Amino acid sequence: MKAGFYQFGPIFGKKDENLKKVSSAVRDTDLELLVLPEFFSTGYQFISIEEVAELSEPVEKGYTTEFLSDLSHENNLYIVAGLPERDGDNFYNSAVFSGPDGLIGIYRKTHLFFEEKLYFKPGDTGFRVWDTKIGNIGIMICFDWFFPESMRTLALLGAEVIAHPSNLVLPYCPDAMPVRCLENRVYAVTANRIGTEKRKEAQSLKFIGQSQIVSPKAHILIKASEDEEMLMSAEIEPETAKNKELNPFNDIFKDRRPEIYRC
Ligand code: ACM
């Protein structure tokens, strides 16, 4: 299965420009799974609830969801992409999963980062895994990676590939993901963004790029640079993630001792 990410620098508030950029980047692609960054269509640094209200959208029949569903259909492609979601009076940092037949599902970010807490509600979907033609796909969003429970939960639910839309600013994730993948024996596709947003005088956010695809044995299959726009892909074998055996005596899931753990 050919999986990939599109690392780019969304322009804050310019939804149509950002969508156009994505559709040109994936034109005639032979990818089967594409992961886009967190808040790929709007930019990241919201500075008021009015902005969040203006740029967020319902997922069902929303403008960006329809765009993603069409892109999936036209290119026979599964897509995981982050966007600000509006559900009544509530806003969530969400990821949409679309496939060749349309919208498959959504995930709402469990662990909010920094000032996201001012505007968004903590996700209430829980972690989810979808059994699809290209494998069992689970989703987490950016800072969720910091909590080992996120990938552990997804792996215990049967995820073979974890799609990870991100807007990383801290430096740790690229080094941590090989360990997260190894301890769960899963693939991960982290799609980060590049560029800087300084929409507040005293606060500049520099996004670290370095999107990557990591294998269940901790190999970094491909990795983007810190500051370049890139569509990159790797051939992966999701079904190999079902095997949690290290040797004839150790299976890292069967050997777990949850009765001894404190979490
Ligand atoms: C993050 O969760 N956007 C760092």
Residues whose N, C-alpha, C, O or C-beta is under 5 A from the ligand:
A	BS01	ACM	F113 C142 F143 N167 L168 V169
